[in-house]
Amino acid sequence: RMIGEYIKTADWKAEKHVPVIECPGQVHAGAPFVVTVAVGREIPHPNEPGHHIAWAALYFIPEGTSAAVEVARTDFAAHGETVRTTPTFSATIAIARPGTLYATAYCNLHGLWTSEHPVTLGA
């Protein structure tokens, strides 16, 4: 089996593991814009040593290509009582052509999850 067969997806409004991509759907070529990736946006995900989001990553695939470009990645390392991380991060990016953003997140109990967000270019 291929690893892609193990990556799960669902409606983020009903599933706490799905990374949500928040950004404009249309941007200007070369103009910076903010992309936020958040896990547990609608239903909070636990953040404890035994059940947590360990990391999340953001990729971009420009239209007409098959290569994913890793844009950003972060580890969420604090899951204790003194300090806890929230599985959310932001990156400021600029794109030269339209394409699709993909986010992945890894839950230590429930594996890999993904979502996507198309981005077009405006005039």
C-alpha positions in Angstrom: 0.0 0.0 0.0 1.0 3.6 -0.6 1.3 6.0 2.3 -1.4 8.2 0.7 -3.9 5.5 1.5 -3.3 6.1 5.2 -3.8 9.9 5.1 -7.3 10.7 6.4 -9.6 13.6 5.5 -13.0 14.7 6.7 -15.2 17.8 7.2 -13.2 19.9 9.8 -16.5 21.1 11.3 -17.2 17.5 12.5 -13.7 16.1 12.9 -11.1 17.5 15.4 -8.1 16.1 13.6 -8.5 17.9 10.2 -6.1 20.8 9.6 -8.0 23.9 8.5 -6.3 26.2 6.0 -7.4 29.8 6.4 -6.3 32.3 3.7 -7.8 34.3 0.8 -9.1 32.3 -2.1 -7.8 34.8 -4.5 -4.5 36.7 -4.2 -2.3 38.9 -6.5 0.8 37.3 -8.1 3.9 38.0 -6.0 2.0 39.8 -3.2 2.5 38.4 0.3 -0.5 36.9 2.1 -1.0 35.1 5.4 -1.9 31.4 5.6 -3.0 30.0 8.9 -3.2 26.2 9.6 -5.2 25.2 12.7 -6.1 21.8 14.0 -9.3 21.5 16.1 -10.8 24.8 14.9 -14.4 23.8 15.5 -13.9 20.9 17.9 -10.8 21.3 20.1 -8.3 18.5 19.9 -6.8 17.2 23.2 -3.3 18.4 24.0 -2.0 16.0 26.6 1.0 13.6 26.6 -1.1 10.6 25.6 -3.1 12.4 22.8 -1.9 15.4 20.9 -1.1 16.9 17.5 2.7 16.4 17.2 3.3 18.5 14.1 1.6 20.2 11.1 3.0 21.2 7.7 1.8 23.3 4.7 2.5 22.6 1.0 1.7 24.3 -2.2 1.3 22.7 -5.6 1.2 25.2 -8.5 -1.2 24.5 -11.3 0.4 22.5 -14.1 3.0 20.8 -11.9 3.1 17.6 -9.9 5.7 18.6 -7.3 4.6 19.8 -3.9 6.7 22.6 -2.4 6.9 22.5 1.4 6.1 26.0 2.6 6.2 25.7 6.4 6.3 23.1 9.1 6.1 23.3 12.9 6.3 20.9 15.8 4.0 21.2 18.8 6.2 20.0 21.6 4.5 21.1 24.9 1.7 18.9 26.1 2.1 19.1 29.8 0.3 20.9 32.7 2.8 23.8 32.9 2.9 24.7 29.2 0.7 23.5 26.3 0.9 24.4 22.7 -2.1 25.0 20.5 -1.8 23.3 17.1 -2.0 26.5 15.0 0.7 28.3 13.0 0.8 31.0 10.3 3.1 31.6 7.4 3.3 34.6 5.1 3.8 33.5 1.5 3.7 34.9 -2.1 2.9 32.8 -5.1 3.6 33.4 -8.8 0.8 31.2 -10.2 -2.5 29.7 -9.0 -2.5 26.3 -7.3 -3.6 24.4 -4.2 -2.4 24.6 -0.6 -2.4 21.4 1.3 -2.0 21.0 5.1 -1.1 17.8 6.9 -1.2 17.2 10.7 -0.1 14.2 12.7 -2.0 13.0 15.8 0.1 10.6 17.9 -3.0 8.3 18.3 -4.9 8.7 15.0 -2.3 9.3 12.4 -2.1 11.6 9.4 -4.8 14.0 8.3 -5.0 16.4 5.4 -7.1 19.2 3.8 -6.7 21.4 0.8 -7.5 25.0 -0.3 -7.3 26.2 -3.9 -5.8 29.7 -4.5 -6.4 31.7 -7.7 -4.8 34.9 -8.9 -6.7 38.1 -9.3 -6.1 41.0 -11.6 
